[in-house]
Amino acid sequence: MIINEENSHENWRQDVTGSIIHQVQKQLDRCKVVAGIGSVVSDITKFSHSYEEAIHALELVYQHGSASYMVYSSDLKQQRKELIPFEVEKELVKAVKKR
């Protein structure tokens, strides 16, 4: 069996994130904890890219009512390419409302 190192790392991040969110959720009564997680970066100049990924993942959490977190992955990256960017969608909705 061949294990892709990147997929293994993504699975590890998802497991750790899920565990942390679950523990925090147990501590906060009547609150829902949600999180979007971006890529791990080792260069501060790439932090803004990771932040954008985290925001995208968080948007998807809100679209899936049962989700409490999402870790940005290669699968989400592909989905993101297929979606209309949020700012474009926002402008389209604004234009339709004006009519």
C-alpha positions, 0 to 999 in steps of 0.5 A: 500500500502506498501512502501519499505523504501530503494526504497523510499530513492532511488526514493528521491535520483533520484528526487533530483539528477535530479533536481540538474542536470537540474538546473546546465544544464540550467546554463551551455550553450553548455555543457552537465552535466553528473553524476554517483551517488553512495550509501549514506554512513555514514562511511568514510571507505565505501566511496571507495565502493560508489565511485565505484558504482558512476563510474559504474553508470557513465559508464551506463550514457555514454552507454545511450546517452539520460541519463544525470545521473544515481543513483546506485540502487539495479537494477543496482547492479543486472545488474552489476553482469550480465555484464563483468567487464570493465577491463576484457572487455578491455583485451578481446578487446585488445587481439582481436585487436592483432589478 
